[in-house]
Amino acid sequence: HHLLGFAALLLPAALLYRRALFWLLPCAIAFGGVIELIQPYVNRNGEWGDFYADAMGAILGVTIGLFLRYVFRKFFVAQTQ
């Protein structure tokens, strides 16, 4: 769930706002870390595995988003010009 959640969080940003990824990707990974650090204070357990899944999901979402952006621009935008 962590991987899918963070991938879904960053995929639209990578698809639509490529320049924002410079600060958005590190912030999303830091957000995942903060979530895990806060969990012990709300009667939950923070886990390294969840943090890694958050980070991998963020990276996966960016990768898929940039790939889809490339495919869209290559095959759909280029044909209209």
Summary of the structure (lengths in Angstrom):
residues: 81
radius of gyration: 15.4
end to end distance: 41.0
largest distance: 57.4
contacts: 235
relative contact order: 0.22
helix: 90%
strand: 0%
